[in-house]
Amino acid sequence: MTVPATGDGLKNLEGHTEYDIVWPWTKPGGLRPGSTAVLRVKNEAPSLPFVLPPLLRACDEVLLVDNGSTDGTPEVAAETAERSGRAGKFRQTTYPFDVARAGAEHLAVHELSVHSLAYFYNWCFAQVSTRYSIKWDGDMVLTTEGEVSIGDWGWQVGDVPSILRVPRHGLYLADEHHGYLDLGLRNAEEWGFPIGPDFVFTKAFEWEIRTTPVGVRSIGLPHGLCVELKYLDGDEFAHWTDPESFATSYRNKRKRREWEVFNALQEGVVPPGVHDILAPEGTHIVDYVTHEWLPRAPRPLQVG
């Protein structure tokens, strides 16, 4: 099934009218210039103090949609935005329905259910009022270069429909001063999209996917601009129905790599392509990697 982007929006099967989708390009006043980073989060309180400040500096607006956090995520997000001095660029709202995990659960849920990944994403991005949106995760941290690059993208593309690909590298955290940066995989997913009827979310085999017209310009940023935080003492794969399938997945090279690296590090083995990094005393490992280690690494960055 493909989500129809015609008309004013979509109604969900359960009849929760307050969570019907109204397409933002049909709303009075239309869309304004700029870009909005959209974070769909659940229990990301430890990461947000690193994630939000550079994103708030880089984007015209940051929208956080909380999906049932129990760790104080909304409060941490609001406090972080306030401390950054850019609370006026920050909005947050809630989506109160359980959303299917990627994989088998996702496949079993109708695309127009409030529990569907596709419906959830379409609802989140329907809250955007700028011409561009960036699909951002609650554990992705921009480096110094990345912040500048994302900030430039918004005005460089203007009104020309363009897709932005952002490479990111897993940063596996052992503690506040010790981490492992994975540069062993080339990965540059599509994250930035225009807001419009040609760019909506639909149901794919394992997760949601954003529709893209043929011939749209694609802009790829260089490596070394973003890291994805992964906690070695956490449940990194809880959002998947069957995480162990990553070990043998032939369709998802990135997830297979994450599974291999995470489990190897838990066993005390540092795989090829992974850098063992210690931050100087008094500096958090995330700040060290994003502000110093990656920006100072020789270019072109050696990525496997």
Secondary structure, DSSP 8 states (H G I E B T S, - for coil): ------SSEE--TT--GGG-EE-GGGSTT--EEEEEEEEEESS-TTTHHHHHHHHHHHSSEEEEEE-S-SSSHHHHHHHHHHHHT-GGGEEEEE--S----BTHHHHHS-TTSTTSHHHHHHHHHTT--EEEEEEE-TTEEE-HHHHHHHHHHHHHHTTS-EEEEEE-EEEEESSSSEEEEE-SS--EEEEEEE-STTS-EEE-SSSEEE---TT-EEEE--SSSEEEEEETTS-TTTTBS-GGGGGG-SS-HHHHHHHHHHHHHHTT---TTEEEEE--TTS-HHHHIIIIIHHHS-SS----
